[in-house]
Amino acid sequence: MSWHSLPLFVRLAGRPVILLGEGEAADAKRRLLKRAGALASGEDAAAALAIVAIEDEAAAVAAVARLRARGVLVNAVDRPDLCDFTLPAIVDRDPLLVAIGTGGASAGLAAALRQRLETLLPAGLGALATGLLAARGAIKARYPEGGDRRRALGAAFAPGGALDPLGEAASVERWLAADTAVEAALVTISLASGDPDDLTLRQARLLGQADRIFHRSDVPAAILDRARADAVRVACDRAPGAAAPGLSIDLSLGMPTG
């Protein structure tokens, strides 16, 4: 399954971004750029990004053409076919940001999802992120190997874990002080169907944490796409076992066994 865009977080503090247009749409984009520390600039600025919020269709199309001819990436407000990039709806838990994009299909849908997530994500998520940054050196010292570190963090972030981001206020210091060793494990998942929407919450969580996935050849790519991007994928008739460290998943299609 291919994406329409690659989501990116771009540091713009002190950098110019071209902003063309007047009115409510331009003002909204100007406020967004200000929060990112960017310098809203005119068309002649030496910038890599531009936002065109011009109401007149012909003028907007002409401005986009001029900017693209210079190699500038353009967002054209309310004109998704002219956009090289889109601006997402944002849930702010500084320094944690959650961005929701639809590729220009529906800004209203993105906004509705943002509002829903605002009620679900605790206000303390920012403090958790800040605590993890402050403890980065201590975490690396406790788990020198990258794989061990990722597995330990994955277990801590799991529902009910010591650092569950949706749970009670978490303490990175207490988590580091506890015995958080992660053992090798092999989990068998028998899928109810090849539709990723039929994955249970537990199955989706395990796929997102897996180090390696042993799967049958008939498991659809749409299911495998739900796994960690850097998880090892092995097409085989049978999983060899859980001798390797971390989480291995034996994945097949078939009626669940319960």
C-alpha angles and dihedrals in degrees: 000000000000126000125232089220142009110240111229137175108217124197106226103165108141093359125118121247117185113237119186126184143043135245136050097323093051091045091052092051090046090056090049092051091048091055088053091050093244124147111240103220143177128262095271094060119117095243137146095211134047137183118206111200097166115142098206108087098214093046092048093050091049093049092050091051093051093049095046090050086062092051094254117148109233138207111196110197113238091357106095093171089063096047125109088181136011132215115237132219106258134216106200120212095149122249086017114070126185113201123196120195135174098186089253093304095120128351087186092060091050090049092049091052091048091054091050092049091049088066094045104046114076119238088235094067090095091055090050091052091048091049092052091051092050091049096046093109093047091048091052090048091051093045108027094172114077094221093051090048094051093047093049092049091046091055092046093050093049119108107287092012125134092262099032101163092210095045134076121314106298128216117214089194093056091047092053091048093053128079101265102163114152117216128209112268139179117205123189117217120189108190121222090214143343091260112107089211088068093061113117119233089253093051092048091049093050092049089051091054101039121124093197136007124208105196140175117248092248095060104113122242088236088067094045089050088066091064126088109290092234097043112122111248119205122182106212144135094243138016113246095221139263101291092123117080121261131021122335122184127204102206127192142152117250144093111309116254093216 
